[in-house]
Amino acid sequence: MTAFGCDPSVVSIRCLVAEPGAIYDWHQHAFEEFTLVTDDEALIGYAGEKRLLKPNTLCMYRRAERHGGWSPPKRAPRFWVLHFSAGEAFYRHVDQFMHSDPNRRIWRLSADQARDFRWFFMRILNERTKRQEQSFAAESAWLHLLLILVHRWARGETNASLPPSEIPPDVERLWHLVNFSVGTPGEFLKQIHSIPNYDSVRHSFRKVFGSSPREMMQGLRIQQAKNLLLETSLSIKEVSLRVGYFRQHEFTRAFHQQVGVAPTAWRVDPLRATVIL
């Protein structure tokens, strides 16, 4: 508990590059969502209509609001998707998130603001992929700070910032490669050895994120499984194949070890499972 009432918690998080023509059809869920569009234009379904968004546009969807996303032909936008939940007492102190008009929950960010959002996103995802006793509290704290920051931007405080440390470009490129390769861990191990000065980059990666690329990959495979369980009707076997497990029982064991519940139980009640962790 905090002065705001109830600590926000992460339900699911992912960063993906949408292939041209990719479809994330209309859907809704029982928690909130931030989606930041970067790198290219994207077609977003929001407030009952589709609209073309410029890069560095941030949307917030309240629980039960229908939304979707589409990648136009010859476009490859990157979506930074964060599902989260918090008590109503928290939202009363961040009034910019409470607007009933969803059009007032779309914000065009400056380049610096988009950079800051991505930095906090990486910190949250980094804690999400760790298996440490304090990781749940840490990811909640990072999320709390990010929500406050976005709220200040929404109020027009353009100079509002919680300055991040700079992530070296080669380390960020490796981070994106790890994310992109979640479904093909074997191919990833081949690619990393072709990265110039890989040993040095890997050392810097560990200093920034507190884990090696391989360790992060393992955590991201389970996180991607959560996204698929949450957003698709794929069977457990199909999900396990999508994240690089060719034997379902190995996937189920790895998921239970990291999350604390079986994949089927998490799919039925992700909010309860998130609070338990």
C-alpha positions in Angstrom: 0.0 0.0 0.0 1.1 3.6 -0.7 -0.3 7.1 -0.1 -2.1 6.6 -3.5 -4.0 3.6 -2.1 -3.0 0.5 -3.9 0.2 -0.2 -5.6 -0.1 -0.7 -9.4 1.0 -4.1 -10.7 2.1 -5.4 -14.0 -0.1 -8.0 -15.7 1.8 -8.5 -18.9 4.4 -6.6 -21.0 6.0 -7.0 -24.4 7.8 -5.1 -27.2 7.2 -6.3 -30.7 7.9 -5.2 -34.3 4.8 -5.7 -36.3 5.3 -7.1 -39.8 3.6 -5.1 -42.6 -0.1 -6.2 -42.7 0.0 -7.7 -39.2 -3.4 -7.7 -37.4 -4.2 -7.4 -33.7 -8.0 -7.5 -34.0 -10.5 -5.8 -31.8 -10.4 -7.1 -28.2 -10.8 -6.0 -24.6 -9.7 -7.1 -21.2 -10.2 -6.5 -17.4 -7.2 -4.3 -16.8 -5.5 -1.1 -18.2 -3.1 -0.9 -21.1 -0.4 1.5 -22.4 0.6 1.1 -26.0 3.4 3.3 -27.3 3.9 3.3 -31.1 7.5 4.0 -32.3 9.6 3.6 -35.5 6.7 3.9 -38.0 3.1 4.7 -38.4 0.4 2.3 -37.1 -3.3 2.0 -37.5 -5.0 1.8 -34.1 -8.6 0.9 -33.3 -9.8 3.1 -30.5 -13.2 4.7 -29.5 -14.9 2.6 -32.1 -12.9 3.8 -35.1 -9.5 3.2 -36.7 -7.0 6.0 -36.8 -3.4 6.4 -38.2 -0.9 7.3 -35.5 2.4 8.9 -35.9 5.5 7.4 -34.2 6.0 8.3 -30.5 2.2 8.3 -29.9 1.1 6.8 -26.5 -2.4 5.4 -26.0 -4.0 4.4 -22.7 -6.9 1.9 -22.8 -9.1 1.6 -19.7 -10.4 -1.8 -18.7 -13.2 -3.2 -20.9 -12.5 -0.6 -23.7 -12.4 -2.3 -27.1 -9.2 -1.6 -29.1 -7.0 -3.1 -31.7 -3.9 -2.5 -33.9 -3.0 -3.0 -37.5 0.3 -2.6 -39.3 -0.3 -0.8 -42.7 1.4 -2.2 -45.9 5.0 -1.3 -46.2 5.1 -0.2 -42.5 6.8 -1.9 -39.6 5.8 -0.1 -36.4 7.1 -1.1 -33.0 4.5 -1.6 -30.3 5.5 -1.2 -26.6 2.6 -2.8 -24.8 2.1 -2.7 -21.0 -0.9 -4.3 -19.3 -1.3 -3.2 -15.7 -3.8 -3.0 -12.9 -4.3 -0.7 -9.8 -7.0 0.0 -7.3 -9.5 2.8 -7.9 -7.9 4.8 -5.0 -4.7 5.1 -7.0 -6.6 6.4 -10.1 -8.3 9.1 -8.1 -4.8 10.7 -7.7 -4.0 10.5 -11.5 -7.0 12.2 -12.9 -5.6 12.3 -16.5 -6.1 8.6 -16.7 -9.8 8.8 -15.6 -11.2 10.7 -18.6 -14.3 8.9 -19.9 -13.5 10.3 -23.4 -10.7 7.9 -24.7 -9.6 10.7 -27.1 -8.2 12.5 -24.1 -6.0 9.5 -23.4 -3.9 9.7 -26.6 -0.7 11.7 -26.2 1.9 12.6 -28.8 5.3 12.4 -27.0 8.4 14.3 -27.7 11.5 12.3 -28.6 12.8 12.7 -25.1 9.6 11.6 -23.5 9.4 8.5 -25.8 13.0 7.7 -24.8 12.1 8.0 -21.1 9.0 5.8 -21.6 11.1 3.1 -23.3 13.7 3.3 -20.5 11.2 2.7 -17.8 9.6 0.0 -19.9 12.9 -1.8 -20.2 13.4 -1.6 -16.5 10.0 -3.1 -15.8 10.5 -5.9 -18.3 14.0 -6.6 -16.9 12.5 -7.2 -13.4 9.8 -9.2 -15.0 12.3 -11.7 -16.4 14.3 -12.1 -13.2 13.7 -14.8 -10.6 14.6 -12.8 -7.4 12.6 -12.3 -4.2 12.4 -8.5 -4.7 11.5 -8.5 -8.4 7.8 -8.1 -8.0 8.2 -5.1 -5.6 10.8 -3.6 -8.0 8.7 -3.9 -11.1 5.7 -2.3 -9.2 7.9 0.6 -8.1 9.2 1.2 -11.7 5.6 1.0 -12.9 4.5 3.5 -10.3 7.1 6.0 -11.4 6.2 5.5 -15.0 2.5 6.2 -14.3 3.4 9.4 -12.4 5.6 10.5 -15.3 3.0 9.9 -18.0 0.4 11.7 -15.8 2.6 14.7 -15.6 3.1 14.7 -19.4 -0.7 14.5 -19.8 -1.1 17.6 -17.6 1.2 19.5 -19.9 4.3 19.4 -17.8 6.6 19.1 -20.7 9.7 19.4 -18.7 8.6 16.7 -16.2 11.2 14.0 -16.2 12.8 11.4 -14.0 16.1 11.3 -15.9 17.2 7.9 -17.0 20.8 6.8 -17.4 21.8 6.4 -21.0 21.7 2.9 -22.5 24.6 2.4 -25.0 23.2 1.9 -28.6 24.9 -1.4 -29.0 23.4 -2.7 -25.8 20.0 -1.5 -26.8 20.4 -3.2 -30.2 21.2 -6.5 -28.4 18.2 -6.0 -26.1 15.9 -5.7 -29.2 17.6 -8.8 -30.7 16.9 -10.8 -27.5 13.2 -9.7 -27.6 12.9 -10.4 -31.4 14.3 -13.9 -31.0 12.1 -15.2 -28.2 10.5 -17.9 -30.4 13.9 -19.1 -31.8 16.4 -19.3 -29.0 18.6 -21.7 -31.0 18.9 -19.2 -33.8 19.6 -16.4 -31.3 22.6 -18.3 -30.0 24.0 -18.4 -33.5 23.4 -14.7 -34.2 25.0 -13.3 -31.1 28.4 -14.7 -32.0 28.4 -12.7 -35.2 28.0 -9.4 -33.2 31.2 -7.3 -33.3 33.0 -7.2 -29.9 30.2 -9.4 -28.5 32.1 -10.2 -25.2 32.4 -6.5 -24.5 28.7 -5.8 -25.4 27.6 -8.7 -23.3 29.5 -7.3 -20.3 27.9 -3.9 -20.8 24.5 -5.6 -21.2 24.9 -7.3 -17.8 25.9 -4.0 -16.2 22.8 -2.3 -17.5 20.2 -5.0 -17.0 21.8 -7.2 -14.3 21.5 -10.4 -16.3 23.2 -11.9 -19.4 21.4 -12.0 -22.8 20.8 -15.7 -22.4 19.3 -15.3 -18.9 17.1 -12.5 -20.1 16.0 -14.7 -23.1 14.8 -17.4 -20.8 12.7 -15.0 -18.8 11.3 -13.4 -22.0 10.2 -16.8 -23.3 7.9 -17.2 -20.3 6.8 -13.6 -20.5 5.9 -14.0 -24.2 4.0 -17.2 -23.2 1.9 -15.1 -20.8 1.1 -12.6 -23.7 0.0 -15.5 -25.9 -2.1 -17.1 -23.1 -3.7 -13.7 -22.5 -4.3 -12.5 -26.0 -4.9 -15.6 -28.1 -6.9 -18.9 -27.9 -3.9 -21.0 -28.8 -3.6 -24.3 -27.0 -0.9 -24.8 -24.4 1.0 -27.0 -26.9 0.8 -24.2 -29.5 2.0 -21.6 -27.0 4.9 -23.8 -26.0 6.0 -24.1 -29.7 5.7 -20.4 -30.2 8.2 -19.7 -27.5 10.7 -22.4 -28.6 9.7 -25.4 -26.4 9.2 -28.5 -28.5 8.1 -30.6 -25.5 5.0 -29.3 -23.8 5.9 -30.8 -20.4 9.2 -28.9 -20.4 7.4 -25.6 -21.1 4.8 -26.3 -18.4 7.6 -27.1 -15.9 9.5 -23.9 -16.8 6.4 -21.8 -16.6 5.4 -23.1 -13.2 9.0 -22.7 -11.8 9.1 -19.0 -12.9 5.4 -17.9 -12.4 4.3 -20.2 -9.5 1.2 -21.5 -11.2 0.6 -23.7 -14.3 -0.1 -22.0 -17.7 -3.8 -23.1 -17.6 -4.3 -21.5 -14.1 -2.6 -18.2 -15.2 -4.8 -18.0 -18.3 -8.0 -18.4 -16.2 -7.0 -15.7 -13.7 -3.9 -13.6 -14.6 -4.8 -10.8 -12.1 -5.0 -13.2 -9.1 -1.8 -15.0 -10.2 0.0 -11.6 -10.6 -0.9 -10.6 -7.0 0.2 -13.9 -5.6 3.7 -13.7 -7.1 
